[in-house]
Amino acid sequence: MMTDDTTQAGRVRMHAGGPEFSSVIWGSMRCEEQFSSVGELADFLRFLLDHGVTTLDTANVYGIPHPYTVEEFLGKAIAEVGRDKFEIVTKAGIQRISPHRTVNRVRHFDFSEKEIRRSVDRSLEKLGIDYADAILLHRPDYLMEPAETAGALDALIAEGKTKHVGVSNFSPSRLKLLTSKLKAPVVTNQVEFSPIHVEPISNGVFDTAMLDGHVPMIWSPIGGGRLMTGDDERVVRIRGVLAEVAKRNGLAGAAEAAIAFVARHPARGVPIIGSGKRERLEGAIQAVNNPLDRQDWYDVLAAYEPSLSI
């Protein structure tokens, strides 16, 4: 059930040798759509700070309608509020077609040393910061040369351009391949997990996180909105169960119950909330502070696939 202290995000040690992040992370991917000015975004960042949400997630490639524009917008707002108040996570590796990257003729991935360095330098410049708290490899590059990629990441730490490194959407075997060459610890694997995307509980991703001692970052914890608006039979069934779970636990609604579901797994994944609505962030904090009990959690899992809870 709900506790009295529901308005403040807690702190999470992401790895024994790694950073401490807020227990709810704000994702900036859609901030250009959500805020009409730098000043408006800066006010929202102050709201986040007031609620203990100090960790910001971004990426070199983010931008709507054109990729590669979010970090400049976000950086100007951070400058108004104060860089020292935040942990900043950015990502490198995705190459998208954009007027801002005319050399790209196809969406692809590039974990070469040259591209990692170029991406990180660009992110630091656009964000207006001297270093990132963590640099993540953004999705797998199937042509990754592990020694080259690991060497680039270790060099970024040695040069003070990032404090820590991590990955995004890595399978256990791909993570093992990278860490076989990497000196620094991987402090997080940013992965998708929600009541409509439960694969990490059974494909070894969460098991590996717990064995290796890193805390996952969770993207799309409410299914990118599909959980709230989808009309296929499974999604409707899950949404109904979440609404019942929310009522039993004093949560605002199905979206908050989904976040509480995510927070309950022993891997202790930290959800990334991409909303620009203050009530959504407040609801997410309440949910994380009050994860579901075992039976409520299995109610949700059974709504996804009954055989998983047998």
N, C-alpha and C positions, 0 to 999 in steps of 0.2 A: 504493500500500500504506500501512498504518498507520505513523505516525511515533511517536517516543517521547513527545512532548508532546501528550497527547490529553485532559488533564483540565481545561484552562483555556480558556474562551471568549476569543477575541481582541477587537479593537476595529475598528469600521467607521466611516469618515467617510461620513455619509449624503448629503452635498452639500458642494460646495466652501465654501459659506457657511453650512453647517448643522451639526447636532449630531454627536457621536460616540456611537454606541450599541455595545452588546455584540454579538458575532457570532451569538449565540443570544439571542432575546428570550422572556421568559416571559409567556404570556397568561393573564389572570385570569378569563376568562369563566365558568369552572365552579368557581371556588375555594370557593364556598359548599357545593358538593357534596363537595369533596375534603377539606376541613379542618373539623374539628368545633368549633374555637375560634379566637379571635384569636391566642392563644399558639402554637397548632399551626402556623398560617399564618406567624407571625413566625419560628418556627424554620426553616420551609422557606425563607423569604426569606434567612435567614442562610446556609443551605446554598447558595442561588444565588450569593450574594456570594462565598463561599469558592471557587466555580468560575468567577468572573469574569462571571456573568450579572447585569448591573446594570440592564438596561432592562426595564421592566414595561409591558405593554400592557393597557389597560382601555377602558371606554366608559361614558358616562352611562347607556346603555340596558341594560347587562348586569345580569342577575339571574335566579336560578332558585330557586323556581318562578315568581316574579313579577319582571318587569323593574324596573330602577332601584334595585337593592339592593347590588350587588357593591361599588361604590366606597366605601361607608361601612365595610363589613367590611374591605376591603383597606386603607383609610386608617388604621384602628386598628392594623393590623399594621405598616404602614410607620412609624407613630409610635413603636412599640416598638423598631424597628431603626434608624431614622434616615433622614429624608427626603433628606439630603445624600448618601446613598450610592447613590441611584438616579436614572436618567433615567425620567421618567414620561410615557407617551404616552396621551392619552385622546381620545375621539371624540364628535362631536356631529352630530345630524341625524335619526337614526331616531326615529320616534314609534310606540310600541306600546301596545296595550290593557293596562292594569294598574290594580290598586287604588291604585297610587301616582301614576297619571296619569289620573284619571277623565274628563278632558275629551276623551280620545282614544276615538273610536268606531270607528276603522278604522286599521290599520297604514299609516303613510305616512311621508313624508320632508319635512323643513322646513329649508331653508338661509337663511331670512330672518334679517335682522340681529337681530330681537327674540329668535328662538328660539336662535340661536347664542350670544348673550350669556347668555340664561337657562340654557342647558345648561352652558356653561363655568363660570358662577358656581356652579351647583349642584355640578358636579364638583369644583371647587376646595374648596368647603365640605365636601363629604362625604369627600374624600381628606385633608382637613386640611392643605392646602398653599397656598402663596401664588401659585405659578405652575406651569404644566405645561412640560415640555421641548418637547413638540409637541402641537398640537391638530390632529386630522384631521377632515375632512368625511366622515361615515360613510355610505358608499354614495351614489350619485347622487340628487339631487332633480331630477326632470325639470321642475319649475317654478322652478328656480333663476334668479334675476335676477343675472347675473354681476357687475355693478358693485356691487350691494348686498352680495352675499356676500363679494366680495373686499375691499370697504371694511370690513366687520365683522372679517375676519381681520387686515387691516393694523392696525386699531384695537386689537385684542387684544395685538398685539406692542408697539405704542406705549405701551399702558397697563401693560405688564409682566405680563400674565396668562398669556402663553406666550412662549417664546423663539423657537419656529418653528411653521410650519404645513405641513400636508400634506393628502392626500386618500386615499380608500379606494374601490377598485373603479371607478376612473375610466377611461373609454376615452380614447385619444389625442385625439380631437376635443373631448371634454368638458374634458379637462385644458387644451387649448389655449385654449378659450373662457374658462375661469377665469383663466388666467395672462395673458390679454390685458388684464385689468383689475387684476391683483394686483401690488403693488409688491414684496412679499416673495417669495423663492423658495419653490417647493414642494420640500420636502426628501425626501419619499417618497410613493409610491403603494402602499397596502397592498392586495395582490391575492391571489387564490387561485391556487396553482400546486402541482402534484404529479404523480406518474406517471400518475394517472387524470384529471388536469385540466391539459392542456398548452397551452391556448389562448394564454397570454401570449407563447409563443415565435413565434406566427404572426399574431397580430391587431394587432401594432404596439405593444403595451403595453411589452414589454421593449426594443424598438428605441427607443421614445420615451424611456424611462428613461435609456438610454445616451447618446442625443443630448442630452438636457436635463441630464444629469449628476446625477441623483438615484438613490439605491439603493432598490429596492422592499423593503417588508416583505412576507413571504410567510405568508398564513394557510392553515391546513389542509394542511401539506406532506405528510401521510400520508393525505389524503383524508377527514379527519374520522373516522377509524377504519374507513371502508368498505373501504379498501385491505387491511386486515387481516382483515375479517370477511365481505366480500361474496362471493357465490357465483355471480355471472354469469361467463360464459366469459372475457370480457376481463380482469376483475379477477383471476380465478384465474390466468390466463396471466401477467399482470404480476407478481403476487405470487411466482409460481414463479421468474421471471427475477430478481427482486430478491433472493430467497433465494440464488440462485447467485452473484449479484454480491456479496452480503454475505460469503459464504464466501471468495470470491477476495480480498476486501479486508480481511478480519479484523474485520468489523463484526458486531454482536450479532445482527442479523436483518434481515428485509425492511423494517421500519420505518426502521431506521437507514440502509439502502441508499437508501430513498426520500429521506431528508433529504440524503444525499450527492449524489443526482441533482439535487435542487433547488439545492444549493450550487454545482454545477459550471457552471451557465449564466453567460456573461460579464456578465450584468446584476448578478451577485453579490448576489442577493436574500438577505435575512436572515430565516431561518425563525422563526416564532412557535410555541413549543411550549406547549401548554395542559395538559400532564399535571402531576399532583401527585405522580407517582412519581419518586423521585430517580434511579433507574436509567435512566429514560427521558431525563432531562436529561443525564446523563452520556453516554449513547449518542448523543444529538443533538450534543453538543459534539465527540465523537470523529468523527462523520460530517462535520460542518462543517469540522473541521480536516484532513479527508482526502477531498476531493471526488473523484468518479469520474474515471478517465481517459476519453479520447474514445470508445474502443470499448465500454467498459462503459456509458457514457451512451447511446450509440446502441442498444445491446442493449435497454435499458429502453424507449427511444422506439419501437423496432420492435415491442415487445410490445404497446404501446398501439395503434399503427397502422403496419403494415409500410410503407405507401406514403410515410410521412413521412421514412423513412430511405433512400429510394431516391436 
